[in-house]
Amino acid sequence: MRLATLLFCLALPAGAQSPEVIAQDAMAQLDQAQASLVAAQSKGERVKALTDTVRAYESGIIALNEGLRQVAAEQTELETALEAETAELSALIAALQSIGRTPIPVLQAHPDGALAAARAGGVLADLTPAVRRRAATLRQRLDRLAGVRSLRAEALQTLRDGLAGAQDARSALGQAISDRTEVPQRFSEDPVQTTLLLATSQTLDAFANGLLGAVPASDITLSADGNLALPVAGKVLADDGTGRPGVRIATQPRALVTTPVQVTVLFEGELLDYSHVAILEPSAGILFVIAGMETSFATVGEILPQGAPVGLMGGQQQQSDAELSQNSQLDGTATRQTLYLEVRDGQAPVNPAAWFALEVE
């Protein structure tokens, strides 16, 4: 049975988002992503097509993980209820068996008289339909539990296929970027100047300010509207108390990092203790500092359009069924990656919320 159809038959408790909606969206996204991956191989704009494909896979995988979390909760609830129903049914059956072994004269000789004996007989008569009702409820729960277990197995297989497809798309994207020959550039990097700036800068402030003075000024001016999409699919984490003015974004292993608007790449590489960093200029004097990637696709001086790939996060995708199941239940905390995003205006950092739509986890 197809995942979306099976999910449609299994409603979750009131208050939970319906898993059929989540799964149908996820399946549609993953199906479209697979079709896009095939089509992108022959497109002229392969980088854009493959970028869209990777993002589609990531969206589908996130949605399917949410569906798996809800299914896991449903399975736990059903198993708990099943244990209780089984215990009650066993008690009723034991009572009937005990009565069945008691001689009729003994049953009729109630110590409180004939009226009490009649009442006791009525109670005993009610036991049989009660057993039938409990047995019917038990059968329903068993059928439902079997459906949920089947659903989890199919969802995990779909997730495995999606992860494999996403990896293929990322590999194809990396190759397509390597094959590019015509990329608009605002300036060419001076490696010696960059090396000297790195050697003499003790802080991100010093490096960023020196960088702005070392490259040609931009003639693009944008206003801060606070509605830009994050450079990576994920959730903004609460302040970690380090004092850094940027925000941390929790995301999945190997997630694709993209440009929120058209930008010029001012720097990419290792910087201080920020790991791999890309510094992007969307507007004159405005810098987006993105840190924490493992792989970078950016080249200094390039002008990248909105939605262009900047790099990939690190980490390893889940491989085993246990890892897939654990990730679906723990919201990926066991394997998630963290991207750092800082916004600078002139000589100082500013609140990223002035530019980006932030929703803290």
C-alpha positions as CSV (number, residue, x, y, z in Angstrom):
1,M,0.0,0.0,0.0
2,R,1.4,3.4,-0.9
3,L,2.5,5.5,2.1
4,A,0.1,8.4,1.6
5,T,-2.9,6.0,1.3
6,L,-1.9,4.1,4.4
7,L,-1.5,7.3,6.3
8,F,-5.0,8.4,5.3
9,C,-6.4,5.5,7.1
10,L,-4.6,6.2,10.4
11,A,-5.8,9.4,12.1
12,L,-3.8,10.7,15.0
13,P,-5.2,12.1,18.3
14,A,-6.9,15.5,18.3
15,G,-4.5,18.4,18.4
16,A,-1.7,16.6,16.3
17,Q,-1.2,17.7,12.7
18,S,-2.6,15.0,10.5
19,P,0.1,12.7,9.2
20,E,-1.6,12.2,5.9
21,V,-1.2,15.8,5.0
22,I,2.5,15.8,6.0
23,A,3.2,12.6,4.1
24,Q,1.3,13.5,1.0
25,D,3.3,16.8,0.8
26,A,6.5,14.9,1.5
27,M,5.9,12.2,-1.1
28,A,4.9,14.8,-3.7
29,Q,8.1,16.8,-3.0
30,L,10.3,13.7,-3.2
31,D,8.6,12.5,-6.3
32,Q,9.1,15.9,-7.9
33,A,12.7,16.0,-6.7
34,Q,13.4,12.7,-8.4
35,A,11.9,13.9,-11.6
36,S,13.9,17.1,-11.4
37,L,17.1,15.2,-10.8
38,V,16.6,13.4,-14.1
39,A,15.5,16.5,-16.0
40,A,18.3,18.6,-14.6
41,Q,21.0,16.4,-16.2
42,S,20.1,17.8,-19.7
43,K,19.2,21.4,-18.8
44,G,21.4,24.3,-19.9
45,E,21.1,25.9,-16.4
46,R,22.1,22.8,-14.6
47,V,23.4,24.6,-11.5
48,K,20.0,26.3,-10.8
49,A,18.1,23.1,-11.7
50,L,20.2,20.9,-9.4
51,T,20.1,23.5,-6.6
52,D,16.3,23.4,-6.8
53,T,16.4,19.6,-6.8
54,V,18.6,19.5,-3.7
55,R,16.3,21.9,-1.9
56,A,13.2,19.8,-2.9
57,Y,14.8,16.7,-1.5
58,E,15.7,18.5,1.7
59,S,12.1,19.8,2.1
60,G,10.7,16.4,1.5
61,I,13.0,14.7,3.9
62,I,12.2,17.2,6.7
63,A,8.5,16.7,6.1
64,L,8.9,12.9,6.1
65,N,10.9,13.1,9.4
66,E,8.0,15.0,10.9
67,G,5.6,12.3,9.7
68,L,7.8,9.6,11.2
69,R,7.8,11.3,14.5
70,Q,4.1,11.4,14.6
71,V,3.8,7.8,13.6
72,A,6.3,6.8,16.3
73,A,4.1,8.6,18.9
74,E,1.0,6.8,17.5
75,Q,2.7,3.4,17.8
76,T,3.7,4.0,21.4
77,E,0.2,5.1,22.3
78,L,-1.3,2.1,20.6
79,E,1.1,-0.3,22.3
80,T,0.3,1.1,25.7
81,A,-3.4,1.0,25.2
82,L,-3.1,-2.6,23.8
83,E,-1.4,-3.7,27.0
84,A,-4.2,-2.3,29.1
85,E,-6.9,-3.8,26.9
86,T,-5.2,-7.2,27.0
87,A,-5.0,-7.1,30.8
88,E,-8.7,-6.2,31.2
89,L,-9.8,-8.9,28.7
90,S,-7.6,-11.5,30.5
91,A,-9.3,-10.6,33.8
92,L,-12.8,-11.0,32.3
93,I,-12.0,-14.3,30.7
94,A,-10.5,-15.6,34.0
95,A,-13.7,-14.6,35.8
96,L,-15.9,-16.4,33.2
97,Q,-13.7,-19.5,33.4
98,S,-14.0,-19.5,37.2
99,I,-17.7,-19.3,37.0
100,G,-17.9,-22.0,34.4
101,R,-16.1,-24.4,36.8
102,T,-18.5,-23.6,39.7
103,P,-21.5,-26.1,40.1
104,I,-25.0,-24.6,39.5
105,P,-26.3,-25.4,43.1
106,V,-23.3,-23.5,44.6
107,L,-24.1,-20.5,42.4
108,Q,-27.8,-20.6,43.4
109,A,-27.0,-20.8,47.2
110,H,-26.1,-17.2,47.7
111,P,-25.4,-16.4,51.4
112,D,-27.6,-13.2,51.3
113,G,-30.7,-15.0,49.9
114,A,-32.5,-15.4,46.7
115,L,-32.6,-11.7,45.7
116,A,-28.8,-11.4,46.0
117,A,-28.4,-14.6,44.0
118,A,-30.5,-13.1,41.3
119,R,-28.5,-9.9,41.2
120,A,-25.3,-11.9,41.1
121,G,-26.6,-13.9,38.2
122,G,-27.4,-10.6,36.4
123,V,-23.8,-9.4,36.9
124,L,-22.5,-12.7,35.6
125,A,-24.8,-12.5,32.6
126,D,-23.3,-9.1,31.7
127,L,-19.8,-10.5,31.6
128,T,-20.2,-12.3,28.3
129,P,-21.1,-9.3,26.2
130,A,-18.4,-7.3,28.0
131,V,-15.9,-9.9,27.0
132,R,-17.1,-9.6,23.4
133,R,-16.8,-5.8,23.4
134,R,-13.3,-6.0,24.9
135,A,-12.3,-8.6,22.3
136,A,-13.7,-6.4,19.5
137,T,-11.7,-3.4,20.8
138,L,-8.6,-5.5,21.1
139,R,-9.0,-6.7,17.4
140,Q,-9.3,-3.0,16.3
141,R,-6.2,-2.0,18.2
142,L,-4.3,-4.9,16.8
143,D,-5.3,-4.0,13.3
144,R,-4.4,-0.4,13.8
145,L,-1.1,-1.3,15.4
146,A,-0.2,-3.5,12.4
147,G,-1.0,-0.7,10.1
148,V,1.1,1.8,12.0
149,R,4.1,-0.7,12.0
150,S,3.7,-1.2,8.3
151,L,3.6,2.6,7.8
152,R,6.8,3.1,9.7
153,A,8.6,0.4,7.7
154,E,7.4,2.0,4.4
155,A,8.2,5.5,5.6
156,L,11.7,4.5,6.5
157,Q,12.2,3.0,3.1
158,T,11.0,6.2,1.5
159,L,13.4,8.2,3.7
160,R,16.3,5.9,2.6
161,D,15.4,6.5,-1.0
162,G,15.1,10.3,-0.5
163,L,18.5,10.5,1.3
164,A,20.1,8.5,-1.5
165,G,18.5,10.8,-4.1
166,A,19.6,13.9,-2.3
167,Q,23.2,12.6,-2.2
168,D,23.1,12.0,-6.0
169,A,21.8,15.5,-6.5
170,R,24.5,17.1,-4.4
171,S,27.2,15.2,-6.3
172,A,25.7,16.3,-9.6
173,L,25.5,19.9,-8.3
174,G,29.2,19.9,-7.3
175,Q,30.2,18.7,-10.7
176,A,28.0,21.2,-12.5
177,I,29.5,24.0,-10.5
178,S,33.0,22.8,-11.4
179,D,32.0,22.7,-15.1
180,R,30.8,26.4,-15.1
181,T,32.7,28.7,-17.4
182,E,30.8,31.9,-17.4
183,V,30.2,33.4,-14.0
184,P,29.9,37.1,-13.6
185,Q,32.6,38.7,-11.4
186,R,32.8,42.1,-9.7
187,F,36.5,41.8,-9.0
188,S,39.4,39.3,-8.9
189,E,40.9,38.2,-5.6
190,D,44.3,39.4,-4.6
191,P,45.6,36.3,-2.7
192,V,48.5,38.1,-1.2
193,Q,46.3,40.9,0.2
194,T,43.9,38.3,1.6
195,T,46.7,36.3,3.3
196,L,48.1,39.5,4.9
197,L,44.6,40.5,6.2
198,L,44.1,37.0,7.7
199,A,47.5,37.1,9.4
200,T,46.9,40.5,10.9
201,S,43.3,40.1,12.0
202,Q,42.7,38.9,15.5
203,T,38.9,39.2,15.4
204,L,36.0,38.9,12.9
205,D,35.4,42.6,13.3
206,A,38.9,43.5,12.2
207,F,38.9,41.1,9.3
208,A,35.5,42.2,8.0
209,N,36.3,45.9,8.3
210,G,39.6,45.3,6.5
211,L,37.9,43.3,3.9
212,L,35.4,46.1,3.1
213,G,38.3,48.5,2.6
214,A,40.2,46.1,0.3
215,V,37.6,45.4,-2.3
216,P,35.8,47.7,-4.8
217,A,32.8,49.4,-3.4
218,S,29.4,48.0,-4.4
219,D,26.8,50.2,-6.2
220,I,23.9,48.1,-5.1
221,T,21.7,49.4,-2.2
222,L,19.1,47.2,-0.5
223,S,16.8,48.0,2.4
224,A,16.4,45.8,5.4
225,D,12.9,44.4,5.5
226,G,13.3,41.4,7.9
227,N,11.8,39.0,5.4
228,L,14.8,37.2,3.8
229,A,14.8,33.4,3.9
230,L,17.5,31.7,5.9
231,P,20.5,30.5,3.9
232,V,19.8,26.9,5.0
233,A,16.7,25.0,5.8
234,G,16.5,24.7,9.6
235,K,15.5,26.3,12.9
236,V,17.1,29.2,14.7
237,L,18.4,28.2,18.1
238,A,18.2,30.2,21.3
239,D,21.2,32.3,22.3
240,D,24.1,30.1,23.5
241,G,25.6,32.7,25.7
242,T,28.9,33.0,23.8
243,G,28.4,36.7,23.2
244,R,28.5,36.4,19.4
245,P,26.1,38.8,17.8
246,G,24.8,36.3,15.1
247,V,22.3,33.5,15.2
248,R,22.8,29.7,15.1
249,I,20.7,27.7,12.7
250,A,20.1,24.0,13.4
251,T,20.0,22.0,10.1
252,Q,20.4,18.5,8.7
253,P,23.7,16.9,7.8
254,R,24.9,17.8,4.2
255,A,22.3,20.5,4.0
256,L,22.7,22.9,1.1
257,V,23.5,26.6,1.9
258,T,22.3,29.1,-0.6
259,T,22.3,32.9,-1.1
260,P,19.2,34.7,0.3
261,V,19.6,37.5,-2.3
262,Q,22.0,38.4,-5.1
263,V,25.4,38.8,-3.5
264,T,29.1,39.3,-4.2
265,V,31.5,36.8,-2.6
266,L,34.1,38.9,-0.7
267,F,35.7,35.9,1.1
268,E,35.6,32.2,1.5
269,G,37.9,29.9,3.5
270,E,39.0,29.2,7.1
271,L,38.8,32.1,9.4
272,L,39.9,32.3,13.1
273,D,37.8,29.8,15.1
274,Y,34.7,30.1,12.9
275,S,35.7,27.1,10.7
276,H,34.8,27.5,7.1
277,V,33.4,31.0,6.4
278,A,31.8,32.7,3.4
279,I,31.4,36.5,3.6
280,L,28.8,37.8,1.2
281,E,27.9,41.4,0.3
282,P,24.3,41.9,-0.8
283,S,24.4,45.7,-0.6
284,A,27.0,48.5,-0.2
285,G,28.5,48.1,3.3
286,I,26.3,45.2,4.3
287,L,27.9,41.8,5.0
288,F,26.4,38.4,5.6
289,V,28.9,36.2,7.4
290,I,28.1,32.5,7.1
291,A,30.2,30.0,9.0
292,G,30.2,26.3,9.7
293,M,30.1,24.8,6.2
294,E,32.3,21.8,5.3
295,T,32.3,22.3,1.6
296,S,32.3,25.6,-0.3
297,F,31.2,26.3,-3.8
298,A,31.9,30.0,-3.8
299,T,34.7,31.9,-5.4
300,V,35.9,35.3,-4.3
301,G,34.7,38.1,-6.6
302,E,31.8,36.1,-8.0
303,I,28.3,37.7,-8.3
304,L,25.8,35.0,-7.3
305,P,22.1,35.3,-7.9
306,Q,19.4,34.7,-5.3
307,G,19.2,31.0,-4.4
308,A,22.7,30.2,-5.7
309,P,24.6,27.4,-3.9
310,V,27.2,28.6,-1.5
311,G,28.3,25.3,0.1
312,L,27.3,22.2,2.0
313,M,27.1,21.5,5.7
314,G,29.2,18.7,7.2
315,G,28.2,15.5,9.0
316,Q,27.0,12.1,7.8
317,Q,23.6,11.2,6.7
318,Q,21.8,8.4,8.6
319,Q,22.6,5.0,7.2
320,S,21.0,2.2,9.3
321,D,17.4,1.7,10.2
322,A,18.2,2.5,13.8
323,E,19.8,5.8,12.9
324,L,16.9,6.7,10.6
325,S,14.4,5.8,13.3
326,Q,16.3,7.7,16.0
327,N,16.6,10.8,13.9
328,S,12.9,10.8,13.2
329,Q,12.1,10.7,17.0
330,L,14.8,13.1,18.3
331,D,14.3,15.9,15.7
332,G,17.7,15.1,14.4
333,T,19.5,16.4,17.6
334,A,21.9,13.4,17.5
335,T,23.2,14.4,14.0
336,R,22.2,17.9,13.3
337,Q,24.6,20.6,12.1
338,T,24.8,24.2,13.1
339,L,25.3,27.2,10.7
340,Y,26.3,30.6,12.1
341,L,24.8,33.7,10.5
342,E,26.0,37.2,11.3
343,V,24.9,40.5,9.7
344,R,27.2,43.5,9.6
345,D,26.4,47.1,8.6
346,G,29.6,49.1,8.1
347,Q,31.9,48.7,11.1
348,A,29.6,46.8,13.4
349,P,27.3,43.8,13.6
350,V,23.5,44.3,13.6
351,N,20.5,42.2,14.7
352,P,20.0,39.6,11.9
353,A,16.2,39.9,12.4
354,A,16.5,43.3,10.7
355,W,17.2,41.3,7.5
356,F,16.0,37.8,8.0
357,A,12.8,36.2,9.0
358,L,13.8,34.5,12.3
359,E,11.7,32.0,14.3
360,V,13.6,30.9,17.4
361,E,13.3,27.2,18.3
